[in-house]
Amino acid sequence: MTLPDTPPGTDRTFQVDLRGLVDLLSHHLYSSPRVYLRELLQNAVDALTARHGLEPAAPAGAFGIRLYADGSAVRIEDDGVGLTEADVHTFLATIGRSSKRADRIAEQRADFIGQFGIGLLSCFLVADEIHVLSRSARTPDAPVVEWRGRGDGSYTVRTLPASAHPRTGTTVTLTPRADAGEWTRPAQVHALARHFGSLLRHPVTFDDGTGGTGAPVNPEPAPWARDHPTPGARSRALAAYGEDVFGFTPLDTVELDLPAVGLKGIACVLPEAVPAGRRHGHRVHVKGMLLSEQAEEILPEWAFFVRCVVDAESLRPTASREALYEDDTLAAVRDALAERLRAWIARTAASDPDLLGRFLQAHHLAVKSLAVHDDEILRMLLPWLPFETTAGHATLDEFARTHPTVLVTSSVEEFRQVAAIASAAGLGVVNGGYTYDRELVHRLPEIRPGTSVADLDPATLTAHLDPVDRETELAAAAYLAQARDALAVFDCDVALRTFQPASAPALLLDSREARHERTRSQLAREQQGGLWGDILGHLRQEAPRAQLILNQLNPLVRTAVAIYEPELARTSAEALYGQAAMLSRRPLRPAESSLINRSFLDLLAHALRKDS
């Protein structure tokens, strides 16, 4: 279909609904209307950058930015390069085109923050009209150009006498809408200016219209860009800045400096542990302008023990300028910053044991995750890392001095089942159930030659439990048979041994994997019949069984094995099983909870019958 009076094949231009485009920006590109002020500051900074390109001999601070807000208007003035009338038609009235793309300054594009040419549209998030007055520094005796853009997509351009804007540069004025007061009140404008522009390299001042002199938005450079009288004074200044930005006193600060990409900043070591895998956002500035407070991608996942503030020259922002574009440069920066953190850990381990101890106490999990994949960190810090052992919480270096053979469990549950018994038997067992621990313990011989490490299994432990004498075994045979029959429903065997401590009546050895295998086989058997059911039943019989080891040294067990009444013997065996299951501190299955309740009631009923 063609338009009337239009020859077929005629080129046409898109018709842009500016209100619809602004709505798209506000809901899908920008996170909040507050970004309008960042875009105004950014345009002003880029204009100043271009002005310095024209006048490189101008002294630092000769050109600046002035921000004004009194509740009825928001205005920003800059001493930048300004715009000619042709520039206004080309860059302010054409959506998506940026003056930074102009051929005249294409080679300097990397010096500019903005690269997408849609920033000015963000002002329509808080105002229905944008008023621009500009005077170009490129053209001698350039006239003042006035541009008025409206939210309905219309605009006007006219030239004015020099008296309308005596200084070279640009002034942008917004008349806020009634519903935009949250973002355009004087106090809010000042706060947003400080939030986005505190590290800008050009002087920025704010005037609230009360008659005072403009308050500086960025009164001093970043602490890493300032001279300090001593290294200690520098460290204190960096820590104070980190505390001001993040709200916590850093355990230490790591200065970051990557000259290849013009990156400087600090990493603040968190003084307290954080949940494993939780990644903090980092505060990233690009050429002084705040880009994001939640830039997770600047550091690797294992570095969740620090929060960073960095200012970079060569990182590439996304179109919204609220995140970093994932490219080779960002990947290289991430690797380089990771290396800086490794170097800090190495330096701390070598020179400050007290700081290292406080760091590991808070962040041992983060260091363990790093040591798993980093041989250098493994060699330096594995002897220092704390582990849960049968000797309490100890470092592997301390533990291996008294236990040349180190046994490690595969789960927290297994460690809790055997810890007291293994300790009494003189076995050195480490809890390998926590994240990274089992893998790290197995690498201990790399750091400490002569130490052997093996997984703990039930056979290893039962081999260290003393058998009872022949006479005692025969006397308890009838009871053990009743106990095995009562606990067959749990695939549990029963044995009688002697072990310390004598206060422990029984030890239940049953791994999570064995329970899962038995449950799976049981379900499969119930769902299958005939030949398959018989085959699965045979496999189930070969599945690892639980073991209830009764302690002959315990008075309760000695009393129980002397019971000859079958029903009471079964009930006492169920009670011993339930007590051992609870002492293992693993989650109880419904059938086990029911058994514990039933055995308690049966024993109580037996006692009442005996008394009556």
C-alpha positions in Angstrom: 0.0 0.0 0.0 1.4 3.5 -0.9 0.5 6.9 0.3 -1.6 9.1 -1.9 0.3 11.0 -4.6 3.5 9.2 -3.6 5.3 7.3 -6.4 6.0 3.6 -5.6 9.5 3.0 -4.3 10.0 6.5 -2.8 12.3 6.6 0.3 10.6 7.7 3.4 11.7 8.5 7.0 10.3 7.0 10.2 7.8 9.0 12.0 8.8 9.1 15.7 6.3 9.5 18.5 8.4 11.3 21.0 6.1 10.7 24.0 6.1 7.0 23.2 9.9 7.0 23.0 10.2 8.8 26.3 7.9 6.3 27.9 10.1 3.5 26.5 13.2 5.1 28.0 11.6 5.6 31.4 10.3 2.1 31.7 13.0 0.0 29.9 16.3 1.9 29.5 16.6 4.1 32.6 16.1 2.7 36.1 14.7 6.0 37.5 13.8 9.6 36.4 16.7 10.8 38.6 19.1 9.9 35.7 18.1 13.2 34.0 20.5 15.1 36.2 23.3 12.6 35.4 22.7 13.1 31.7 22.8 16.9 32.1 26.0 16.7 34.0 27.4 14.3 31.5 26.6 16.5 28.5 28.2 19.5 30.3 31.4 17.5 31.1 31.7 16.3 27.5 31.3 19.9 26.3 34.1 21.0 28.7 36.3 18.2 27.4 35.7 19.4 23.8 36.5 23.0 24.9 39.8 21.9 26.4 40.5 20.1 23.1 40.2 23.5 21.4 42.1 25.4 24.1 44.6 23.0 25.5 46.6 25.8 27.1 43.7 26.9 29.3 44.6 26.4 33.0 42.9 23.6 35.0 39.7 24.8 36.5 39.3 27.7 34.1 36.0 26.1 32.8 33.3 24.8 35.1 29.7 23.8 35.6 27.1 25.7 37.6 23.9 24.0 38.7 20.8 25.9 39.9 17.5 24.7 41.3 14.9 26.7 43.3 11.8 24.5 43.0 10.4 26.3 40.0 13.3 25.5 37.5 16.4 23.4 37.2 19.2 24.9 35.2 22.7 23.8 34.3 25.4 26.1 32.8 28.7 25.0 31.4 31.7 26.8 29.9 32.0 24.1 27.2 32.4 24.2 23.5 28.8 25.3 22.8 26.7 24.7 19.7 26.2 26.6 16.5 22.8 26.8 14.8 23.8 24.0 12.4 24.9 21.9 15.4 21.5 22.5 17.1 19.6 21.3 14.1 21.9 18.3 13.7 22.4 17.1 17.3 19.4 18.4 19.4 16.7 17.8 16.8 17.9 14.4 15.6 17.2 11.5 18.0 20.1 9.1 18.4 22.8 11.3 17.0 25.6 12.5 19.4 27.8 15.5 18.9 30.6 13.2 20.0 30.2 11.4 16.6 31.0 14.5 14.7 34.0 14.1 12.3 35.7 17.0 13.9 36.3 15.2 17.2 35.9 11.6 16.1 39.5 10.9 17.1 38.8 12.2 20.6 35.7 10.1 21.2 37.3 8.0 23.9 37.6 11.2 26.0 33.8 11.6 26.2 31.5 9.9 28.6 28.4 9.7 26.4 28.4 7.9 23.1 24.7 7.2 22.3 23.1 10.6 21.7 19.9 10.1 23.6 20.8 11.6 26.9 18.9 14.9 26.5 15.7 12.9 26.0 15.9 11.8 29.7 14.9 15.4 30.7 11.5 14.7 29.3 11.1 12.3 32.2 10.7 15.3 34.6 9.8 18.2 32.3 7.5 18.9 29.2 9.9 21.5 27.7 13.7 21.8 27.4 15.1 25.2 26.9 18.7 25.5 25.5 20.8 28.6 25.0 24.2 28.0 23.5 27.1 30.0 22.1 29.8 28.2 20.2 33.6 28.5 21.0 34.5 27.2 17.6 33.2 30.2 15.7 34.4 33.7 16.5 31.6 36.2 17.3 29.1 33.3 17.1 25.5 34.3 17.7 23.5 32.8 20.6 21.3 29.9 19.5 18.0 29.2 21.3 16.4 25.8 21.1 13.1 24.8 22.7 12.1 21.2 22.5 8.7 19.9 23.7 7.5 16.5 24.7 5.0 16.4 21.8 8.0 16.2 19.4 8.0 19.8 18.2 10.8 22.3 18.6 11.8 25.8 17.6 15.2 27.3 16.8 16.2 31.0 16.6 19.3 33.1 17.0 19.6 35.8 19.6 22.1 38.7 20.2 25.2 38.0 22.2 23.8 39.6 25.3 21.3 36.7 25.7 24.3 34.4 26.6 27.5 36.5 27.1 29.7 33.5 28.0 30.7 30.8 25.6 29.0 27.5 26.5 25.5 26.2 27.0 22.7 26.7 29.5 19.9 24.1 29.7 16.7 25.0 31.7 13.9 22.7 32.6 10.5 23.7 34.0 9.5 20.6 36.1 6.2 19.0 35.8 4.0 18.9 38.9 4.5 15.1 39.2 8.3 15.5 39.1 8.8 17.4 42.4 10.4 14.4 44.0 13.4 14.7 41.6 13.6 18.5 41.1 13.4 20.0 44.6 16.6 21.9 45.4 17.8 19.6 48.1 17.2 16.6 45.9 19.0 18.2 42.9 22.0 18.9 45.1 22.0 15.4 46.5 21.8 13.9 43.0 24.6 16.1 41.8 26.8 15.0 44.6 25.8 11.4 44.1 26.6 11.3 40.4 29.4 14.0 40.2 31.4 13.8 43.4 34.5 12.5 41.4 34.2 14.7 38.3 37.4 16.4 37.3 35.8 19.7 36.4 34.5 22.1 39.2 30.8 21.8 39.7 28.8 24.2 42.0 25.2 24.3 43.2 23.0 27.3 43.9 19.5 26.9 45.5 18.4 30.4 44.8 18.7 31.7 48.4 21.3 34.2 47.5 24.4 32.4 48.8 27.5 31.5 46.8 27.4 28.3 44.9 28.2 25.3 47.1 30.9 23.0 45.6 29.5 19.6 44.5 32.9 18.0 44.2 35.2 20.1 46.5 38.2 17.8 46.3 39.5 15.0 44.1 39.2 11.3 45.1 41.5 10.3 47.9 43.7 8.2 45.7 44.3 11.2 43.4 45.5 13.4 46.3 48.9 13.7 47.8 49.2 12.6 51.5 52.1 13.4 53.8 52.8 9.8 54.9 51.7 6.3 53.8 49.8 6.0 57.0 47.9 9.2 56.3 47.1 7.9 52.9 45.8 4.6 54.3 43.6 6.4 56.8 42.2 8.7 54.1 41.3 5.7 51.9 39.7 3.9 54.8 37.7 7.0 55.8 36.5 7.4 52.2 35.4 3.7 52.1 33.5 4.1 55.3 31.8 7.2 54.0 30.7 5.5 50.8 29.8 2.1 52.1 28.8 2.7 55.7 31.3 0.3 57.4 34.8 0.5 58.7 37.0 -1.6 56.3 39.1 -4.3 57.8 41.7 -3.0 55.3 41.8 -1.2 52.0 43.5 -2.4 48.8 44.5 0.3 46.4 43.7 -0.5 42.8 45.7 1.0 39.9 45.5 -0.2 36.3 47.3 2.4 34.2 46.5 0.5 30.9 42.8 1.4 31.2 43.2 4.4 33.4 41.6 2.8 36.4 42.2 3.9 40.0 40.3 3.2 43.2 40.1 1.1 46.3 38.7 -2.3 47.4 37.4 -2.2 51.0 37.7 -5.5 52.8 34.4 -6.2 54.7 34.9 -6.6 58.4 32.2 -9.4 58.7 31.4 -12.6 56.9 28.9 -12.6 54.1 26.8 -15.5 52.9 28.5 -17.8 50.4 27.9 -16.7 46.8 26.4 -13.4 47.7 27.9 -10.8 45.5 28.0 -7.1 46.5 27.6 -4.4 44.0 30.6 -2.2 43.4 30.6 1.6 42.8 32.0 2.3 39.3 32.7 5.7 37.9 33.7 6.3 34.3 35.8 9.5 33.8 34.5 10.7 37.1 30.8 10.2 36.5 29.1 7.6 38.6 27.9 4.8 36.3 26.6 2.2 38.8 26.5 1.3 42.5 25.7 -2.3 41.7 28.4 -3.3 39.2 28.9 -7.0 40.1 30.8 -7.7 36.9 33.9 -5.7 37.8 35.2 -8.5 40.1 35.1 -12.4 39.9 32.5 -14.2 42.0 35.0 -15.4 44.7 35.8 -11.8 45.7 32.7 -11.3 47.7 34.7 -10.2 50.7 35.4 -6.7 49.3 33.4 -3.8 47.9 35.1 -1.5 45.4 35.0 2.1 44.3 36.8 2.6 41.0 37.1 5.3 38.4 38.1 4.2 34.9 38.8 5.8 31.6 38.4 3.0 29.2 35.5 0.9 30.4 32.5 0.9 28.1 29.1 1.7 29.5 25.9 0.2 28.1 23.3 2.4 26.3 21.6 3.3 29.6 25.0 4.2 31.1 24.0 2.3 34.3 26.1 -0.9 33.7 29.3 -2.0 32.0 29.4 -3.6 28.6 30.8 -7.1 28.7 33.8 -7.1 26.4 37.4 -8.1 26.3 38.5 -4.9 28.1 36.1 -5.6 31.0 37.3 -9.3 31.2 40.9 -8.1 31.3 40.1 -5.6 34.0 38.4 -8.3 36.1 41.4 -10.6 35.8 43.8 -7.8 36.7 41.8 -6.7 39.8 41.6 -10.3 40.9 45.3 -10.5 40.7 45.6 -7.3 42.9 43.4 -9.1 45.6 45.6 -12.2 45.4 48.6 -10.0 45.9 47.0 -8.4 48.9 46.3 -11.8 50.5 49.9 -12.9 49.8 51.3 -9.7 51.3 49.1 -9.9 54.4 50.1 -13.5 54.9 53.7 -12.6 54.8 53.8 -9.4 56.8 50.7 -9.0 59.0 49.6 -12.3 60.8 47.2 -10.4 63.0 45.3 -8.9 60.1 45.4 -12.2 58.3 43.9 -13.9 61.3 41.0 -11.4 61.5 40.5 -11.7 57.8 40.4 -15.5 57.8 38.1 -15.5 60.8 35.6 -13.5 58.8 36.2 -14.7 55.2 37.6 -18.2 55.3 34.9 -19.4 53.0 35.9 -16.9 50.3 39.6 -17.8 50.7 38.8 -21.5 50.5 36.9 -21.0 47.3 39.9 -19.2 45.9 42.4 -21.8 47.2 40.6 -24.6 45.4 41.5 -23.1 42.0 44.6 -21.1 42.9 47.8 -23.1 43.8 49.6 -20.1 45.0 46.9 -19.2 47.5 46.6 -22.8 48.5 50.3 -23.0 49.4 50.2 -19.8 51.3 47.0 -20.1 53.2 45.9 -23.7 53.5 47.9 -24.2 56.7 46.2 -21.1 58.2 42.6 -21.9 57.3 40.3 -23.1 60.1 38.5 -26.5 59.9 36.1 -28.4 62.1 37.9 -31.4 63.5 37.6 -34.0 66.3 40.0 -31.7 68.2 37.7 -28.7 67.8 38.2 -25.9 65.3 41.8 -26.0 64.3 44.1 -25.3 61.3 45.2 -28.2 59.3 48.8 -27.5 60.2 48.0 -27.8 63.9 45.9 -30.8 63.4 48.4 -32.7 61.2 51.1 -32.3 63.9 49.3 -34.8 66.1 47.5 -36.8 63.5 49.8 -38.0 60.6 46.9 -39.7 59.1 43.9 -37.4 58.6 40.5 -38.8 57.9 37.8 -36.7 56.3 34.1 -37.2 56.2 32.0 -36.5 53.1 29.2 -34.8 55.0 28.5 -32.7 58.1 26.0 -35.4 59.2 28.6 -38.2 59.0 31.1 -36.1 61.0 28.5 -35.5 63.8 27.8 -39.2 63.9 31.3 -40.3 64.5 33.1 -37.2 66.1 32.9 -38.2 69.7 33.6 -41.9 69.1 36.5 -41.2 66.7 38.0 -38.7 69.1 37.9 -41.2 72.0 39.5 -43.8 69.7 42.3 -41.5 68.8 41.3 -41.0 65.2 41.9 -37.6 63.6 38.8 -36.7 61.6 38.1 -33.5 59.7 34.5 -32.4 58.8 34.6 -32.4 55.0 30.9 -31.6 54.6 31.2 -27.9 54.3 31.8 -26.2 50.9 35.3 -26.8 49.6 36.6 -28.4 52.8 36.9 -32.1 51.7 38.7 -31.1 48.5 41.1 -28.8 50.3 41.9 -31.5 53.0 42.8 -34.0 50.3 45.4 -31.5 49.0 47.1 -31.2 52.4 50.0 -33.6 51.4 51.0 -31.1 48.7 51.7 -28.6 51.5 52.8 -30.9 54.3 54.7 -33.9 52.9 54.5 -37.0 55.1 50.8 -36.4 56.0 48.3 -38.9 54.5 44.6 -38.1 53.9 41.9 -40.7 53.4 38.1 -40.6 53.3 36.4 -42.0 56.5 34.1 -44.9 55.9 32.2 -47.1 58.4 34.7 -49.9 58.1 37.6 -47.6 59.2 35.7 -46.6 62.3 34.4 -50.0 63.3 37.9 -51.4 62.9 38.8 -49.2 65.9 36.0 -50.4 68.1 36.9 -53.2 70.4 35.0 -56.5 70.1 33.3 -58.0 73.2 34.5 -61.3 74.5 33.0 -64.6 73.3 30.9 -65.2 76.4 29.3 -61.8 76.3 28.6 -62.1 72.6 26.8 -65.5 73.2 24.8 -64.1 76.1 23.6 -61.2 74.0 22.8 -63.3 70.9 19.1 -63.6 71.5 18.7 -59.9 72.1 20.7 -59.0 69.0 18.5 -61.3 66.9 15.4 -59.5 68.3 17.0 -56.1 67.6 17.9 -57.0 64.0 14.4 -58.2 63.4 12.8 -55.0 64.9 15.1 -52.7 62.8 15.0 -54.6 59.6 12.4 -52.1 58.3 15.2 -49.5 58.4 17.8 -51.9 56.7 19.8 -51.7 59.8 22.2 -54.3 61.2 23.0 -54.4 64.9 26.3 -55.3 66.5 27.8 -55.2 70.0 31.2 -53.6 70.7 33.0 -51.7 73.4 34.2 -48.1 72.8 34.7 -44.8 74.5 33.1 -42.7 75.7 31.1 -45.1 77.9 28.3 -42.5 78.2 27.4 -43.1 74.5 25.0 -46.1 74.4 25.0 -46.6 70.7 26.5 -45.3 67.4 24.4 -45.2 64.2 26.5 -45.4 61.1 24.4 -44.6 58.0 25.5 -42.3 55.2 23.1 -40.1 53.3 24.0 -41.8 50.0 23.2 -45.2 51.4 19.8 -44.0 52.7 19.0 -42.5 49.3 20.0 -45.7 47.5 17.8 -47.8 49.8 14.9 -45.4 49.4 15.2 -45.4 45.7 15.4 -49.2 45.5 12.4 -49.6 47.8 10.3 -47.2 45.6 11.4 -49.0 42.5 10.5 -52.4 44.0 7.0 -51.2 45.0 6.4 -49.9 41.6 7.6 -53.0 39.7 6.5 -56.6 39.9 7.4 -60.0 38.6 10.9 -60.6 37.4 12.0 -56.9 37.6 10.7 -56.8 41.2 12.8 -59.8 42.1 15.9 -58.4 40.4 15.5 -55.0 42.2 14.9 -56.8 45.5 18.2 -58.6 45.1 20.0 -55.3 44.3 18.3 -53.8 47.3 19.7 -56.5 49.6 23.2 -55.6 48.4 22.7 -51.9 49.0 24.8 -50.5 51.9 23.0 -51.1 55.2 23.0 -48.9 58.3 24.8 -50.2 61.4 23.6 -49.7 65.0 26.7 -50.3 67.2 25.7 -50.9 70.8 28.3 -50.0 73.4 28.7 -52.8 76.0 30.4 -50.3 78.3 27.2 -48.3 78.7 25.0 -49.3 81.6 21.8 -48.9 79.6 23.0 -51.3 76.9 24.2 -53.9 79.5 20.7 -53.8 81.0 19.0 -54.0 77.5 21.0 -57.0 76.2 19.9 -59.0 79.3 16.2 -58.7 78.4 14.7 -62.0 77.4 11.1 -60.9 76.9 10.8 -60.6 73.1 8.4 -57.7 73.0 10.3 -55.6 75.5 13.6 -56.5 73.7 12.2 -55.2 70.4 10.9 -52.0 72.1 14.3 -51.3 73.8 16.1 -51.9 70.5 13.8 -49.4 68.8 14.4 -46.9 71.6 18.2 -47.3 71.3 18.0 -46.8 67.5 15.8 -43.6 67.9 18.2 -42.2 70.5 21.2 -42.8 68.2 19.4 -41.3 65.3 18.7 -38.1 67.3 22.3 -37.9 68.5 23.5 -38.0 64.9 21.6 -34.7 64.4 20.4 -35.6 61.0 16.8 -35.0 59.8 14.6 -37.8 61.0 12.4 -39.6 58.5 8.6 -39.8 59.4 9.0 -43.6 60.1 11.8 -42.9 62.6 9.8 -40.1 64.3 6.9 -42.5 64.7 9.2 -45.3 66.0 10.7 -43.0 68.7 7.2 -42.0 69.9 5.9 -45.6 69.8 8.9 -47.1 71.6 8.7 -44.4 74.4 5.0 -45.1 74.9 5.6 -48.9 74.9 8.3 -48.6 77.5 6.1 -46.3 79.6 3.2 -48.8 79.3 5.5 -51.6 80.3 6.7 -49.7 83.4 3.1 -49.0 84.4 2.1 -52.6 84.1 5.0 -53.7 86.2 4.1 -51.2 89.0 0.4 -52.2 89.0 
